[in-house]
Structure formats: C-alpha cells, structure tokens
Amino acid sequence: MRTAKNNIVLIGMMGTGKSTVGSLLAAEAGLRLVDLDQMIVMETGRSIPEIFAEKGETFFRDTESRLLGQVLADDEGIVLATGGGVVLREQNCRAMLKNGLVIALKASADDIIARVGEDENRPLLAGGAKERVTALLEERKSAYDFAHHTVDTTGKTAEQVALEILTRCRG
C-alpha cells in the first residue's frame, strides 16, 4: 500500500462500520488504529453526548477539526476512523486527501438503523433513529464523494469489508 504517509482514512455515516472495520484493517495491515471520536472524548474528558449537551455541536466540530489536523500532521502508518460529520468542513476533506488514502464506507438506511438502533451515545439521533438517519443520509448524500474509494458495507461483515479495502489498497 502506497499512500501519502501510508495512512488509510475511513469516512462515512455513523453505523457504516468505521471503528470496527478500522480495528480489523489496522491489525491486518500492520498499522495503528486512531479513532477520532475516542481522541475527542479523551481530550475533553466528556462523552460525545455530554459535549453536545454542554458545549454544542460547533465546539465538537471545532475540536474534531483541530485533532484531525494534529493527527494527520503528526502520525504516519495509521488507520484513522473518523466521525461521520468530519466531512462537513472543507479543510478537513482537503487534509484527509493530502495525508492518506480516503475510503468512504456507506450502508443502507436499514443497515445503519439496525447497527446503531437507539444508541444514546449518538446525539445526532435524538428524536428517533429512523427519521434522523434518513434525514442525515439525504443531507450528506454527496458529502463523502471526494473519497478515493467507496465501499458499501450493506449486508457485509466487518471482516469482509476490511478484506475488500485491503484488496483495493494493494491493487
């Protein structure tokens, strides 16, 4: 695999498998997994729902952008699992493209809902998972199009998705 800094960056809606696939992919490729949402939680000392409730989405996105920039500037040989909204800021998209092979994971609304259900750790689902997932998919339908590759995770295991990504990276 030859990419900028030998990094793989996973993007996509919540519930598409970025963290789970990222862990498998990192192990198989001999890279280190960096989970951007976990970095945010560690840095702030708050859960993501607490951040949204206490500080708001803008604070969360600002922190996300800052940490994304840091990890991409400082790290090499990583699989970076991002949050679903990281693509909402153009500078984040440019940084990801400059510093790695960007893989967009996508899934059907039904698969996403089955995976995330009524997860209380996902503040963007407040008000009902089905309605919010459908709305977010519509709002972000082209937000992930800048990726080098897109992998549909619908009906696939995380292992199958990781293997597909590795095949694309090596091919």
C-alpha positions in Angstrom: 0.0 0.0 0.0 1.5 3.3 -1.1 -0.4 6.4 0.1 0.6 9.8 1.5 2.2 8.9 4.8 0.9 5.3 4.4 -2.3 6.3 6.1 -5.8 5.0 5.4 -8.7 7.3 6.4 -12.2 5.9 6.9 -15.1 8.2 6.4 -18.8 7.7 6.2 -22.1 8.0 8.1 -22.4 6.7 11.6 -23.1 3.0 11.7 -21.2 2.2 8.5 -18.5 0.4 10.4 -15.6 2.8 10.5 -14.4 1.9 14.0 -15.0 -1.8 13.8 -13.6 -2.1 10.3 -10.7 0.2 11.2 -9.6 -2.0 14.0 -9.6 -5.1 11.8 -7.9 -3.3 8.9 -5.2 -1.9 11.2 -4.4 -5.3 12.6 -4.3 -6.9 9.2 -2.2 -4.2 7.5 0.2 -3.8 10.5 -0.9 -0.2 11.1 -2.1 1.6 14.2 -5.7 2.5 14.7 -6.6 6.0 15.6 -10.3 6.7 16.4 -11.0 10.4 16.2 -14.1 10.2 18.3 -12.1 8.5 21.1 -9.5 11.2 20.8 -12.2 13.9 21.3 -13.5 12.1 24.4 -10.0 11.7 25.8 -9.1 15.3 25.2 -12.3 16.8 26.6 -12.9 14.3 29.4 -16.5 14.2 28.3 -18.6 11.7 26.4 -19.8 12.9 23.0 -23.4 13.3 24.2 -22.1 15.4 27.1 -20.1 17.6 24.7 -23.1 18.2 22.5 -25.3 18.9 25.5 -22.9 21.1 27.4 -20.8 22.8 24.7 -22.8 22.3 21.5 -22.1 20.9 18.1 -19.9 23.8 17.0 -17.5 23.2 19.9 -17.5 19.4 19.0 -16.7 20.2 15.3 -14.0 22.7 16.2 -12.3 20.1 18.4 -12.8 17.4 15.8 -11.1 19.6 13.1 -8.2 20.6 15.4 -7.5 17.0 16.4 -7.9 15.7 12.8 -5.3 18.3 11.7 -2.9 17.3 14.5 -3.1 13.5 13.9 -2.7 13.9 10.2 0.3 16.2 10.6 2.0 14.1 13.2 1.2 10.5 12.5 2.2 8.0 9.8 1.2 4.4 9.2 -2.3 4.7 10.7 -5.8 3.7 10.0 -7.9 6.8 11.0 -11.6 6.1 11.9 -13.3 9.5 11.7 -16.7 10.6 12.9 -19.5 10.8 10.3 -19.6 14.6 10.3 -15.9 15.3 9.8 -16.6 15.8 6.1 -18.8 18.9 6.8 -15.8 21.1 6.8 -13.9 21.6 3.5 -10.5 22.0 5.3 -11.0 18.5 6.8 -11.6 17.0 3.4 -8.5 18.6 2.0 -6.4 17.4 4.9 -7.6 13.9 4.6 -7.0 13.7 0.9 -3.5 15.2 1.3 -2.5 12.7 4.1 -3.9 9.4 3.2 -6.0 7.1 1.1 -9.6 8.1 1.9 -12.1 5.2 1.9 -15.8 6.1 2.2 -18.0 3.4 3.9 -21.6 3.5 3.0 -24.6 1.4 4.0 -28.4 1.4 3.5 -30.5 3.3 6.0 -31.9 0.0 7.2 -28.5 -1.4 8.0 -27.4 1.8 9.7 -30.5 1.8 11.9 -30.0 -1.9 12.7 -26.4 -1.2 13.7 -26.9 2.0 15.8 -30.5 1.5 16.9 -31.4 3.9 19.7 -27.8 4.4 20.7 -27.8 7.1 23.4 -24.1 7.9 22.6 -25.2 9.3 19.3 -26.6 12.8 19.9 -27.5 13.3 16.2 -30.1 10.5 16.5 -32.1 12.4 19.2 -35.7 12.4 18.1 -35.8 8.9 16.6 -33.1 6.9 14.8 -35.1 6.1 11.7 -36.1 9.7 11.0 -32.7 11.1 11.8 -30.7 8.5 9.8 -32.9 9.1 6.8 -32.6 12.8 7.1 -28.8 12.7 7.6 -28.3 10.4 4.6 -30.3 12.9 2.5 -28.3 15.9 3.9 -25.0 14.2 3.3 -25.7 12.2 0.2 -22.7 13.7 -1.7 -20.6 14.7 1.3 -18.4 11.6 1.0 -18.0 11.6 -2.8 -14.5 13.0 -2.6 -13.1 9.7 -1.3 -10.6 7.8 -3.4 -12.8 4.6 -3.0 -16.2 3.8 -1.7 -17.1 0.5 -0.1 -20.7 -0.5 0.5 -20.9 -2.3 3.9 -24.6 -3.2 3.5 -25.1 -6.9 4.4 -21.4 -7.5 4.9 -19.4 -8.4 7.9 -16.6 -6.2 9.2 -14.1 -8.8 8.1 -15.5 -8.8 4.5 -15.3 -5.0 4.4 -11.7 -4.9 5.8 -10.6 -7.5 3.2 -12.2 -5.5 0.4 -10.4 -2.4 1.5 -7.1 -4.3 1.7 -7.6 -5.7 -1.7 -8.2 -2.2 -3.1 -5.1 -0.8 -1.3 -2.9 -3.5 -2.7 -4.4 -3.4 -6.2 
